[in-house]
Amino acid sequence: MLGFAIIDRQPAADATAVWVISRTGNTSVNNTNAVVISHEDPRYDIKVHALTAGRSIVLTTGTEPPISVADAIHLDVFDDLIQQTATHQDLICTAIANYNTRNRKDLVIPGFPPVPALAPPQEDEPQYRALALANYVAQAWAAWLFTDEQRHRRTVAPKTGETPWIMPEELNGPTIVAFPDEFVGLVRPDPVA
């Protein structure tokens, strides 16, 4: 999956805003494109699909899907991601504390980013509503990636290369995971064709 496409298409509006979010590094997520498309545009459906293809579509509150969208998601899905991230953080911190106790070490518990919060849009326009939700989605995704990177950093002992190291077997893994397993089934990308 390439990332997310945030869509705002309110019933009374004359344009649709599509805000695109992509993973731009191991733990970084950014807004990578934004387009406002007039509902009068004869290539409206083609342009919207060009922006959503390969991405999971997220609809702002009150949005009517502009095209045939079977698997669009809403804000509440990211509330679940934030909860899953907090649970993951707790497991990582517990694993580090247990390692410290067993090995008489004093390893530092990582600091995690603050819990993302949805800010109100600057103005009641499609692009501002889409941007507000896009920023929230990007923060939620980046918080997960940062959290899993903290787990990943503690899976292989740097001096010996042994694994598992600090993380127990159930948290051991060779890569930073893009999303928690429970979240993956909810974020299906819009088909490319």
PAKOL-57343 format. One record per residue (C-alpha): residue number from 1; residue in one letter; x, y negated, z. Coordinates in nm, 4 decimals. Example, Ala and Ser with C-alpha at 12.3 -4.5 7.8 and 13.67 -1.06 7.14 Angstrom:
! PAKOL-57343
NODE; k; r; x; y; z
NODE; 1; A; 1.2300; 0.4500; 0.7800 $
NODE; 2; S; 1.3670; 0.1060; 0.7140 $
This chain:
! PAKOL-57343
NODE; k; r; x; y; z
NODE; 1; M; 0.0000; 0.0000; 0.0000 $
NODE; 2; L; 0.1332; -0.3423; -0.0964 $
NODE; 3; G; -0.0277; -0.5306; 0.1914 $
NODE; 4; F; -0.3539; -0.7166; 0.2395 $
NODE; 5; A; -0.5715; -0.9468; 0.0319 $
NODE; 6; I; -0.7883; -1.1750; 0.2433 $
NODE; 7; I; -1.1040; -1.2831; 0.0580 $
NODE; 8; D; -1.3385; -1.5671; 0.1451 $
NODE; 9; R; -1.6516; -1.5878; -0.0724 $
NODE; 10; Q; -1.9363; -1.7520; 0.1137 $
NODE; 11; P; -2.2884; -1.7423; -0.0386 $
NODE; 12; A; -2.3141; -2.1219; -0.0774 $
NODE; 13; A; -1.9570; -2.1798; -0.1984 $
NODE; 14; D; -1.8579; -2.2508; -0.5577 $
NODE; 15; A; -1.5162; -2.0811; -0.5303 $
NODE; 16; T; -1.3463; -1.7780; -0.3796 $
NODE; 17; A; -1.0160; -1.7920; -0.1952 $
NODE; 18; V; -0.7826; -1.4917; -0.2049 $
NODE; 19; W; -0.4855; -1.4996; 0.0311 $
NODE; 20; V; -0.2210; -1.2276; -0.0139 $
NODE; 21; I; -0.0057; -1.0919; 0.2700 $
NODE; 22; S; 0.2972; -0.8693; 0.2167 $
NODE; 23; R; 0.5642; -0.7007; 0.4232 $
NODE; 24; T; 0.8784; -0.8956; 0.3352 $
NODE; 25; G; 1.1311; -0.7145; 0.5553 $
NODE; 26; N; 1.1579; -0.4391; 0.8144 $
NODE; 27; T; 0.9567; -0.6359; 1.0680 $
NODE; 28; S; 0.8513; -0.9477; 0.8782 $
NODE; 29; V; 0.5163; -1.0196; 0.7179 $
NODE; 30; N; 0.4370; -1.3334; 0.5197 $
NODE; 31; N; 0.1749; -1.4969; 0.3055 $
NODE; 32; T; 0.3017; -1.4347; -0.0471 $
NODE; 33; N; 0.0272; -1.5770; -0.2690 $
NODE; 34; A; -0.2916; -1.7777; -0.2432 $
NODE; 35; V; -0.5419; -1.8614; -0.5164 $
NODE; 36; V; -0.8788; -2.0369; -0.5237 $
NODE; 37; I; -1.0918; -1.9152; -0.8151 $
NODE; 38; S; -1.4021; -2.0972; -0.9346 $
NODE; 39; H; -1.7153; -1.8846; -0.9563 $
NODE; 40; E; -1.7657; -2.0368; -1.3042 $
NODE; 41; D; -1.4341; -1.8975; -1.4305 $
NODE; 42; P; -1.5106; -1.6503; -1.7139 $
NODE; 43; R; -1.2176; -1.4306; -1.5990 $
NODE; 44; Y; -1.3236; -1.4429; -1.2336 $
NODE; 45; D; -1.3463; -1.0652; -1.1750 $
NODE; 46; I; -1.0177; -0.9990; -1.3559 $
NODE; 47; K; -0.8336; -1.2633; -1.1548 $
NODE; 48; V; -0.9711; -1.1421; -0.8223 $
NODE; 49; H; -0.8820; -0.7818; -0.9015 $
NODE; 50; A; -0.5312; -0.8805; -1.0130 $
NODE; 51; L; -0.4766; -1.0184; -0.6627 $
NODE; 52; T; -0.6387; -0.7301; -0.4711 $
NODE; 53; A; -0.5064; -0.4290; -0.6662 $
NODE; 54; G; -0.2911; -0.2080; -0.4470 $
NODE; 55; R; -0.3851; -0.4031; -0.1331 $
NODE; 56; S; -0.6335; -0.3439; 0.1430 $
NODE; 57; I; -0.9100; -0.6039; 0.1171 $
NODE; 58; V; -1.0052; -0.7986; 0.4300 $
NODE; 59; L; -1.3229; -1.0079; 0.4204 $
NODE; 60; T; -1.3691; -1.3243; 0.6238 $
NODE; 61; T; -1.6826; -1.3504; 0.8370 $
NODE; 62; G; -1.9856; -1.4120; 0.6153 $
NODE; 63; T; -1.8110; -1.3151; 0.2928 $
NODE; 64; E; -2.0037; -1.1361; 0.0218 $
NODE; 65; P; -1.7632; -0.9099; -0.1686 $
NODE; 66; P; -1.6881; -1.0701; -0.5064 $
NODE; 67; I; -1.6295; -0.7443; -0.6895 $
NODE; 68; S; -1.7123; -0.3797; -0.6364 $
NODE; 69; V; -1.5278; -0.3225; -0.3091 $
NODE; 70; A; -1.5863; 0.0111; -0.1417 $
NODE; 71; D; -1.3286; -0.0024; 0.1354 $
NODE; 72; A; -1.3136; -0.3656; 0.2490 $
NODE; 73; I; -1.2410; -0.4184; 0.6168 $
NODE; 74; H; -1.3162; -0.6966; 0.8639 $
NODE; 75; L; -1.1568; -0.8786; 1.1551 $
NODE; 76; D; -1.2470; -0.6144; 1.4151 $
NODE; 77; V; -1.0113; -0.3626; 1.2532 $
NODE; 78; F; -0.7189; -0.5862; 1.3514 $
NODE; 79; D; -0.8453; -0.6096; 1.7082 $
NODE; 80; D; -0.8000; -0.2295; 1.7086 $
NODE; 81; L; -0.4477; -0.2660; 1.5619 $
NODE; 82; I; -0.3579; -0.5102; 1.8390 $
NODE; 83; Q; -0.4834; -0.2621; 2.1008 $
NODE; 84; Q; -0.2881; 0.0227; 1.9395 $
NODE; 85; T; 0.0222; -0.2007; 1.9383 $
NODE; 86; A; -0.0197; -0.2716; 2.3112 $
NODE; 87; T; -0.0527; 0.1004; 2.3829 $
NODE; 88; H; 0.2622; 0.1683; 2.1755 $
NODE; 89; Q; 0.4488; -0.1016; 2.3701 $
NODE; 90; D; 0.3462; 0.0611; 2.6982 $
NODE; 91; L; 0.4721; 0.4012; 2.5798 $
NODE; 92; I; 0.8062; 0.2505; 2.4733 $
NODE; 93; C; 0.8502; 0.0667; 2.8042 $
NODE; 94; T; 0.7614; 0.3823; 2.9990 $
NODE; 95; A; 1.0137; 0.5845; 2.7977 $
NODE; 96; I; 1.2881; 0.3293; 2.8700 $
NODE; 97; A; 1.2008; 0.3228; 3.2419 $
NODE; 98; N; 1.2045; 0.7046; 3.2554 $
NODE; 99; Y; 1.5426; 0.7112; 3.0782 $
NODE; 100; N; 1.6794; 0.4580; 3.3270 $
NODE; 101; T; 1.5597; 0.6705; 3.6207 $
NODE; 102; R; 1.6980; 0.9985; 3.4807 $
NODE; 103; N; 2.0342; 0.8545; 3.3756 $
NODE; 104; R; 2.0844; 0.5893; 3.6440 $
NODE; 105; K; 2.0984; 0.3227; 3.3786 $
NODE; 106; D; 1.9654; -0.0300; 3.3747 $
NODE; 107; L; 1.8598; -0.0707; 3.0138 $
NODE; 108; V; 1.6561; -0.3812; 2.9406 $
NODE; 109; I; 1.2881; -0.3446; 2.8608 $
NODE; 110; P; 1.2248; -0.5286; 2.5307 $
NODE; 111; G; 1.0221; -0.8465; 2.5168 $
NODE; 112; F; 0.7324; -0.8280; 2.2755 $
NODE; 113; P; 0.5625; -1.1096; 2.0820 $
NODE; 114; P; 0.2505; -1.2644; 2.2326 $
NODE; 115; V; -0.0867; -1.1122; 2.1503 $
NODE; 116; P; -0.2072; -1.2642; 1.8197 $
NODE; 117; A; -0.5115; -1.4875; 1.8349 $
NODE; 118; L; -0.7390; -1.5960; 1.5527 $
NODE; 119; A; -0.7199; -1.9742; 1.5191 $
NODE; 120; P; -1.0173; -2.1631; 1.3776 $
NODE; 121; P; -0.9766; -2.2869; 1.0195 $
NODE; 122; Q; -0.8597; -2.6468; 0.9750 $
NODE; 123; E; -1.1590; -2.7161; 0.7526 $
NODE; 124; D; -1.4736; -2.5264; 0.6558 $
NODE; 125; E; -1.3493; -2.4464; 0.3053 $
NODE; 126; P; -1.2671; -2.1071; 0.1452 $
NODE; 127; Q; -0.8896; -2.1573; 0.1409 $
NODE; 128; Y; -0.8782; -2.2626; 0.5073 $
NODE; 129; R; -1.1002; -1.9781; 0.6267 $
NODE; 130; A; -0.8879; -1.7297; 0.4286 $
NODE; 131; L; -0.5643; -1.8821; 0.5607 $
NODE; 132; A; -0.6794; -1.8633; 0.9236 $
NODE; 133; L; -0.7616; -1.4936; 0.8884 $
NODE; 134; A; -0.4456; -1.4280; 0.6847 $
NODE; 135; N; -0.2287; -1.5755; 0.9596 $
NODE; 136; Y; -0.4032; -1.3568; 1.2185 $
NODE; 137; V; -0.3613; -1.0421; 1.0073 $
NODE; 138; A; 0.0065; -1.1240; 0.9431 $
NODE; 139; Q; 0.0716; -1.1770; 1.3151 $
NODE; 140; A; -0.1043; -0.8527; 1.4081 $
NODE; 141; W; 0.0887; -0.6529; 1.1473 $
NODE; 142; A; 0.4224; -0.8162; 1.2358 $
NODE; 143; A; 0.3624; -0.7410; 1.6064 $
NODE; 144; W; 0.3137; -0.3734; 1.5226 $
NODE; 145; L; 0.6273; -0.3651; 1.3040 $
NODE; 146; F; 0.8385; -0.5378; 1.5705 $
NODE; 147; T; 0.7091; -0.2970; 1.8337 $
NODE; 148; D; 0.7855; 0.0098; 1.6243 $
NODE; 149; E; 1.1284; -0.1304; 1.5411 $
NODE; 150; Q; 1.1986; -0.1393; 1.9164 $
NODE; 151; R; 1.1032; 0.2298; 1.9342 $
NODE; 152; H; 1.3143; 0.3108; 1.6291 $
NODE; 153; R; 1.6231; 0.1361; 1.7711 $
NODE; 154; R; 1.6126; 0.3721; 2.0671 $
NODE; 155; T; 1.5808; 0.7038; 1.8837 $
NODE; 156; V; 1.9475; 0.7699; 1.7979 $
NODE; 157; A; 2.2368; 0.7275; 2.0410 $
NODE; 158; P; 2.4754; 0.4777; 1.8770 $
NODE; 159; K; 2.7946; 0.6429; 2.0039 $
NODE; 160; T; 2.7076; 1.0077; 1.9476 $
NODE; 161; G; 2.4364; 0.9996; 1.6807 $
NODE; 162; E; 2.2263; 1.2359; 1.8937 $
NODE; 163; T; 1.8489; 1.2289; 1.8673 $
NODE; 164; P; 1.6194; 1.2035; 2.0500 $
NODE; 165; W; 1.7948; 0.9527; 2.2721 $
NODE; 166; I; 1.5900; 0.7152; 2.4901 $
NODE; 167; M; 1.2617; 0.7881; 2.3175 $
NODE; 168; P; 1.1054; 1.1267; 2.3935 $
NODE; 169; E; 1.0422; 1.3708; 2.1099 $
NODE; 170; E; 0.6856; 1.2456; 2.0506 $
NODE; 171; L; 0.8165; 0.8900; 1.9932 $
NODE; 172; N; 1.1198; 0.9956; 1.7956 $
NODE; 173; G; 1.1229; 0.9141; 1.4242 $
NODE; 174; P; 1.3701; 0.8211; 1.1512 $
NODE; 175; T; 1.1925; 0.5094; 1.0183 $
NODE; 176; I; 0.9882; 0.2094; 1.1230 $
NODE; 177; V; 0.6262; 0.3114; 1.0690 $
NODE; 178; A; 0.4187; 0.0591; 0.8692 $
NODE; 179; F; 0.1004; 0.1257; 1.0720 $
NODE; 180; P; -0.0154; 0.3503; 1.3546 $
NODE; 181; D; -0.1724; 0.6768; 1.2377 $
NODE; 182; E; -0.5163; 0.5739; 1.3652 $
NODE; 183; F; -0.5024; 0.2575; 1.1531 $
NODE; 184; V; -0.3829; 0.4144; 0.8253 $
NODE; 185; G; -0.7194; 0.5723; 0.7441 $
NODE; 186; L; -0.8937; 0.2356; 0.7764 $
NODE; 187; V; -0.6790; 0.0378; 0.5335 $
NODE; 188; R; -0.7271; 0.1926; 0.1927 $
NODE; 189; P; -0.5840; -0.0104; -0.0939 $
NODE; 190; D; -0.8039; -0.1414; -0.3744 $
NODE; 191; P; -0.7415; 0.0859; -0.6771 $
NODE; 192; V; -0.4964; -0.0547; -0.9296 $
NODE; 193; A; -0.6913; 0.0511; -1.2392 $
